[in-house]
Amino acid sequence: MSIVIGLTGQTGAGKSTISAYAQEKGIAVIYADAVAREALSNGSQCLLKLAEAFGNDIICSDGSCNRPLLAKKAFADRKHTDILNSITHPWIIKRTEEYIREFRNKNYDMILFDASQLFESGGDKLCDYIIAVTADEEIRLDRIINRDKIDRECAERRIKAQYDEKYYTEKADAVIDGSAPIMEVRKQVDSIFAMLADKE
């Protein structure tokens, strides 16, 4: 039976770097953000429910989701973020369960579930082991600004909409320092994967 590893942490902490490395090592990776994009596909029930909550203007004339506008509304404060999550999380978890079954049928030894909302969504219940990634706030701000091409104010709003670092580390089985140089991060990842492989 494949080991399912949850990977979580605050935005900009370095989850994508770890997930990309895991894929290089032949580990199956499920990206919650990609699954969320599926949830927002044209005409989906999830998108229609979001329009009811946040306004029909989040749906473009071609039926696609105006993701920047949805993000602006949904990340305005914790209350609106919670509304977004209550609509999207059940769909994302159901689809993730399907991906896990598919990867297990393909005989992957390890499956990594990259999800910033792992605990909030209940996705941690799908996992056998959980890794939290941490990084200093200034480093995370720079990464978010460069990654998403947004200004500092928007990046700070996204950070404030999330829980603090302790929320993630307290619930995790292991913590990786995402502020470290890339080779050091890879060493931390290798150590955890080797330990889990020995448990199989």
Helices and strands as residue ranges (DSSP letters): E 3-9, H 15-24, E 28-31, H 32-39, H 45-54, G 56-58, H 67-74, H 78-105, E 110-114, H 118-121, G 123-126, E 129-134, H 137-148, H 152-160, H 165-169, E 174-177, H 182-199
